[in-house]
Amino acid sequence: MTTTRVCFAILTAFALASPIAFGQPSPEQKKLESMTGKWQTEIEFKGTTPGKASGTEECEWFANLHIVCHADLTGAAGLYRAMRTVSWVPAMKQYAVYTIDSIGYAALTMGTSSGNTWTFTSAGPGWKTRLTMKISANEITSTSEYAGADGKWITTASSRSKRLK
């Protein structure tokens, strides 16, 4: 018990004396601000199962350092739900997006931003994916693409989101 108290006291003293400002976003994290808010989203799926879906996505700060988004969209196949987190990874000098959804999809993509254009990619043996987003004050447009072993990019979906609040 005494060891636990000593360790707790040392950690508390370190936290109070540390110059690190917990919860203070870096300039790269501050760029995520453009994604926050409630959005009305329209998606067009292309390829083998084309279709459309629409609904809302709400994105908010988590711990003043990350963005967490929840989407509820409805299309011909019914309700589609997704959740994603967007974070800056300082050690890699890249952004990370982890997405999961109601049809079993889970993906980790890494990316960069240049001006108002954000590009995220992932790859495996014989395939690559790319998501390109253009973000303005009140609109986000995006294009999702896939490349197989031949390296030819095929658009799989495009979307447009308008800020509601």
Buried (B, 14 or more C-beta within 10 A) or exposed (E): EEEEEEEEEEEEEEEEEEEEEEEEBEEBBEBBEBBBBEBEBBBBBBEEEEEBBBBBBBBEBEEEBBBBBEBBBEBEEEEBEBBBBBBBEEEEEBBBBEBBBBEEEEBEBBBEBEEEEBBBBBEEEEEBBBBBBEBEEEEBEBBBBBBEEEEEBEEBBBBBBEBEE
